[in-house]
Amino acid sequence: QVQLVESGGGLVQTGGSLRLSCATAGLTSDYYAMSWFRQVPGKEREWLSCMVNNDGDTYYADSVTGRFTMSRDNSKVTMHLQMDRLTPEDTAVYYCVVVWGNPGIRVPMLVEDYDFWGQGTQVTVSS
């Protein structure tokens, strides 16, 4: 059973930074990709970034490009999301997710593409 646990969320002022982490249990290093999503109450989950496991290539949504950076440990089963220049519009619950098998597309961006989800961590950016 694969478990994902996010940490690092909290309250930060506009312009500040946070670093989220995603620890995993039961995940071997041969999954296809890991991503980050976020969700604001009343809205759909938004894909933010994806790292393809075999080559480490990383992709970002336009809303976070240049501000967020996704990385991983050498183990390839612990991921991070460095978030800089945060704004109140970044306030949301942030989730790390994993897709196990090859989904047939290079960068899976849909909720239904993913097999495993963490419980989420709240990020609140004050104005």
N, C-alpha and C positions, 0 to 999 in steps of 0.2 A: 504494500500500500504506500503510495507516494503522498507525502505531506509537505506543504509549503507554508512557511511562517514568515510574514513580513514584520519588519521592525523599523524604527527610526522616524516614524511620523511624530507630529506634534504641532505646536503653535509657533509661528514665525511671523515677523513683520514683512511688509512689502519690501522687495529688494533683497531679502535674506535668502539663505540656502538651507537645504536639508539633504541628508543622504539616507536613502532607504536601503535596506538590505532584505534579501530573501534567502532564508536558510531552508534547506531541503532535507528530507529524510526518506530513504527508500528509493531515491532517484539515482540511477546509474548514469554514466557520462555519455551514453549513446542515444539520448533523446534527440528530437529534431531541432527544436527551438524553444527559447524562453522569451516571454514578453512581459510588459507592464501595461496594465489598464488602469483607468480611474473611473469613478462614478460619482456624480452629484445627485442627491436625492431628487427623484422625479424625472431624471434623464437616463438615457441609455448609457451603458458602459462604453467608454472611449478608449480605443487603442492608442498607446503612446509610443512604444518602442519595441523592437524585436531584435534579438541576437540569434543568428543561425549557428547552431552548435559546431558543425564540422569545420567552419572556417572563421568563426567569430565576427563575421560581417554584421554590422548593426544598422538598423533603419529606424527612422523617427517620423512621427507625425509632424505636420507643418506647425502645429500649435506649440510644440516644444523644441523644435530644431534650433540649435544654437544655445539653448538654455539647459537642457537635460542631457546627461551622459550616462549611458548604460555600460556596465563593466561586469567582469566576473573574476572569481578567484581561479588560481591554477587548477583547482579541483574540477572546475567547470560545473559544479553543482551548487555554488553560492553566487548569487547575483546582487548587483547594487544598482541604484539609480541616484546619481548626483543631480540635484535640482537646484539651479541657481537663478537669480533674478526672479524670484517668485512674486506672483501677483495674486490678488484675491480670487481671480478667475481660476487659479490652480487649486483652490480649496475643494477637496474631494476625498473619498476613500480610495486608496491606491492598492491594487492587487498585482501580485506576480502570478504568472500562469505558465504552464508547460504544455507543449504538444509533443506527444511521444513519437508517433510514426510520421513519415513524410506526408504532409497534407495535400501534396500535389501542386502547391504554389510556393514560390520562393519565400514570400513574406505573408504569413497568415495574420489577418487583421480582424477577423470576426470572432465574436464570443464563442460561437459554435465550433470553431477550429480547434479549440483547446480542450485538453483532457483533464488537467489538474489546476485547481485554484487555491490560493491562500485565503485566509479569512479577512484580509484587508487591514490597512493601517490608515488612520485618519490624519490628513494634513489640513491644517487651517492656516490661512494667510490673512493677517489683519491689515487693514488699510491705515 
